[in-house]
Amino acid sequence: MSVFHMPDADAVIERRARRRLALVLLVILASSGCGGIQSALAPAGEQATRVAGLFWFMTVGGLAIWLGVVALALFYSRPHEPAPSRRRNRWLIVGGGVVFPIVVLTILLAYGLAMIPPIVARAPEGSLLIDVGGEMWWWRVRYEVPGREPVELANEIRLPVGAPVQFRLSSDNVIHSFWIPSLGGKMDLIPGRVTYFALRPTRTGVFAGVCAEYCGTSHALMRFYVEVMEPDAFEEWLRHQATPAAAPATPMAEEGQRVFTASGCGACHTVRGTDARARMAPDLTHVATRMSLAAGTLPNQPDAMRRWLAHPERIKPGVHMPAFGMLPPDDVAALTAYLEGLR
Amino acid sequence: MSDARRMDERSDPEPLAVAPPEALRRAQEARLMKAWETPTGWRYWSAVNNSEVGLWYTAATFLFLAFAGVLALLMRIQLARPGNDFVSAELYNQMFTVHGSVMMFLFALPVFEAIAVMWLPQMLGARDLPFPRLSAFGFWAFMIGGIFLSGSIFFDAAPRGGWFMYPPLTSEFQPGIGPDIWLLGFSFIEVAAIAAAVEMIVGSLKCRPPGMRLNLVPLYVWYVLVASAMILFAFPPLIAGSLLMEIQRAFHWPFFDPAGGGDPLLWQHLFWLFGHPEVYIIFLPSIALIAMIVPTFAQRPMVGYTWVVLAAIGTGFISFGLWVHHMFTTGLPGITLALFSAASEAVAIPTGVQIFCFIATLAAGRVTRSVPMLFTLGTVVIFVLGGLTGVMVAIVPFDFQAHDTFFVVAHFHYVLIGGALFPIFAGCYYFYPLIAGKELSPRLGRIAFWLAFVGFNVAFFPMHLAGLLGMPRRVFTYPDEIGIGYLNLMSTVGAFVLATGVALVFWDLVRPKGKQPFARRNPWNAGTLEWVQEMPGKPWGIRSIPEIDSRYPLWEQPNILRDIDEGRFYLPDAEELKRESIVTSVVDAQPVYVMRLPGPSWLPLWAALTVGGFFIFGTYHLWWLALASLVVGIGIIWYWLWISTAQIPEKAEKSIGLGKTLPLYASGSTNVGWWGVFITMLAAQAAFWCLVFAYFFYWSIHDNFPPDPGAGPGVFWPVVGGAGLLGAWALTYGARGRNKADHAGGFYLMLGAGVVLAIAGTGALAYGPWVTGLNPEEHVYPATVWVLVAWNGLHVLTGVIMQAYCLARRAAGRMTAAYDADMENTLCCWHFTAFTAAITVAVIAGFPLVA
């Protein structure tokens, strides 16, 4: 059975969220082009669904107001004879400028502010807790599992569908902002502070997340993928991630491990179960299972891996990882084989 | 006779019933012409008259607009398709930083000051602003700082921390001089902006024509007054923040470094405490142009004048309570988010009032079609949409998604291009005849409008959607897989169409118009005073200064044009061939004295070069050169004041016509100079309070502040220092009295002792943290204490220079018992110095006792 249970009281909210989701999806279908794996308008989480509903409500209302004001302005600015009227002045200035906005904004604030508490609230006690660290320019992800060793990986988050998840965000370098548009809003990672953000995914699928706060040269290339899975599949994935790295299975991979050690990769990276234990750079224990390389910049394929190892700065300007293009091509190929074997 | 009627009789004289004889009028005109002559040849650049300086200033801001616009186009090329490599990441990051910073600091804000320098005196029937050389200094400072900043991108040395410069990225992760260029370059420009704001405030409060009570002031002037007052309190937080960050970069005091107890969020508070009001500082003076254009093309006074004024003031106030809406996703408590969300929505109300007043005016009037009206309608269409998306992003949950995405980029470009660029273009077409005596082409204007309008919407509307589809801001590229390629391509195409429209407006402005006939006088049949100008205009500004008793005098005061032209009003002559204008009282605009204005001079340029040298050498950490440059700068400013301010007139008073005689000199709060000092000191106070805020901000985030109960500057030395400074203040106060009593010995003794006590007091104040061994590199506590002490030092230094100036002036016979404006101004400065010292001592010595 899953360690992540869903409290019964939340089931009601869940149903409501689904109903709203259905409604929103209808609107989305009506307006094409809102989809995508990084879209706030194709929600796959409770918070994103609420906010998308709020967005459509405000957009329709705002559009109506805009049309009204523009129509008034255009109508009254057509060439016409003077027609002063105190009554109209009062209606326009007091009615349009004071009373109308107060009424509209009161309704909007009532709707919008009521949504703040659930957005800033922590996930219920016992929820899945994930530490996310902002690095330049990648994401350190660490699953805190009660009673077990934490599981660290990079640039990838997998979540069980339907369960609330608590993110604990921090940075020891510059400010970043953690954003998975399909699941909900964003939260900053601020040096010297710890921020919290809770989400609840409502449908399975692969989504993309990004850094939303400008954080230096390759801010644009600080991405990650999120897979929302069935709870059992998630559980299995997490158990696998907790295991040490697989031993090299082919002679080439064995050679690759030797190159890995000899080239000093272990001075920055960790491969659990080996001597590589440094934490400067992404944990590579199960790097081959990930959906991307270089923080969502490259597909996880041998060819891309080779390019990355040889000249990372060509792919990600300003990257801290040194280039290994000076290694003989065979060594790079062996290194690739080793890393591709870390499943 | 009732008081009210007596008041009316006193305050409402009529122009001369009969025009002065033709010969006299010609002679008067010749003398005015001589006094206000614009220098020619290369000396032209030593001009200080508002029409010259305003024109250069406006032209310069347009050049910066074009420069930042080209950067925008290059960025749009880079973003036209996913994964593009037109420019490098590093260059792109410099480009958006420079684009944003230049648009904000070198176009949107200064263009308001430039336009105001140009039109404020004309709208107020004044011959010039109260401090013409200060305007010129402001312009040159702006040019030097602007070129320094913009030029850096050609050397790959430009700042690349975003226009918001968030630490620790900018404080510790960007070596090189980029961030220093930003911090020091813009601080220099901000000082110039504050100088201009002081000028605007004094100009609109003290240099109005007789009879123009506050409720008759042209709406543009009201808006400028509100925006200038906002500058006074909005820029100091940024200056204080920049000071802290530059000190951290240069000397490693850990203000924003968590390792030393600092906090990056303090920068965000200070930055947005500036940054949010800044938006309204840009918007209000731009919409002010609309508030002048709408009544003209509706051919009737503004409906709801009082509503508009109150709305402008209300917007100004509310805008200081919204800054946290730029920080909704920094993990602040829910209640804070809710409060600032509600406050942010509230600003929609005064904005709505203004828009509906404009619509009501159009409805009531006889509307005629014109290019300025076309741009005005464009403003309404674009700005209202930007305002509505602003209402959306102020709702916290939606902001959690939209924040830092292209949705926000779309939103604020709708607000700024709709609320500032379109009104400014409307203003160009409207006011151009006053500049060149000729009209711009309505045909080109219409084509430019439609290109700009359509191009703008094609460029920026898709960005709303791109943002919600997951496109964050400040990205040099984006992947194909998120499906925003077509939206970005649209934006790029639109941007080029918009740029074509803007270029067409520029062309219309600069194209040769030799053969085109001069426009007729007051071509739009407007009602406000600036339109009395002849085509082409004369350098004297206005032929005679009218008595005003309506809001739209050209519509409501019969024969006013004739009476002004024939010199039937005040000051129709320049008998002594000196530049003169009338100073009036703040509320009811009763004439109080005639101010003598300085003419052309190179001093403002030299002062700007040397003070600019301080900031530019500082950028390269060439401290000795910087200091030398500053000392020379202070010397030049001293000389400038010495020869051109508070000059003792050759006679005590002169007749200004209509049976009125006014003094030629004023001292104390009647004097415009005193107002200049007072208002500048308010801005200095605002910066000081930001530093005090920093102290208490650190206290609020630390459980233990001051960190170690034993450490601190102690009580004894700070109190001794504070007492010394209060003593110096009392002696300055006494010296003013001795001077008034013409008791030279007492004056020299007291003011001399004041100088000594001021220096000793400052020394004692600094000795406290010195002797207790507070090391500012260790922790923010000692760093903050030292910064407060240092700020006091700067304040005292200013005060001591002013004291020395007074001593020298009296010794040179340039200040006497009766002519003591310098002494009054010095005392005004010292009131603030003493207050600053008292608060500093209370904070650094008193607070640890109660904490």
Interface residues (C-beta under 8 A of the other chain):
Chain A: G33 C34 G35 G36 I37 Q38 S39 A40 L41 Q47 A48 R50 V51 L54 F55 M58 T59 G62 I65 W66 V69 V70 L72 A73 L74 Y76 S77 R78 P79 H80 E81 P82 A83 P84 S85 R88 N89 L92 I93 G96 G97 V98 F100 P101 I102 L105 L108 L109 G112 L113 M115 I116 P117 I119 V120 M136 N173 V174 I175 S177 W179 P181 G184 G185 K186 M187 D188 I190 P191 G192 R193 T195 Y196 A208 V210 C211 A212 E213 Y214 C215 G216 T217 S218 H219 A220 L221 R223 G296 P317 G318
Chain B: S88 A89 E90 N93 G161 G162 Y166 P168 L169 F173 Q174 P258 G262 D263 P264 L265 Q299 R300 V303 G304 W307 A311 T329 T330 G331 P333 G334 L337 A338 S341 A342 E345 A346 A348 I349 G352 V353 Q354 I355 F356 C357 F358 I359 A360 L362 A363 A364 G365 R366 V367 T368 R369 M373 T376 L377 V380 V381 V384 L385 L388 T389 V391 M392 I395 V396 P397 F398 D399 F400 Q401 A402 H403 D404 T405 L465 L468 L469 G470 P472 R473 R474 V475 F476 T477 Y478 P479 E481 I482 G483 I484
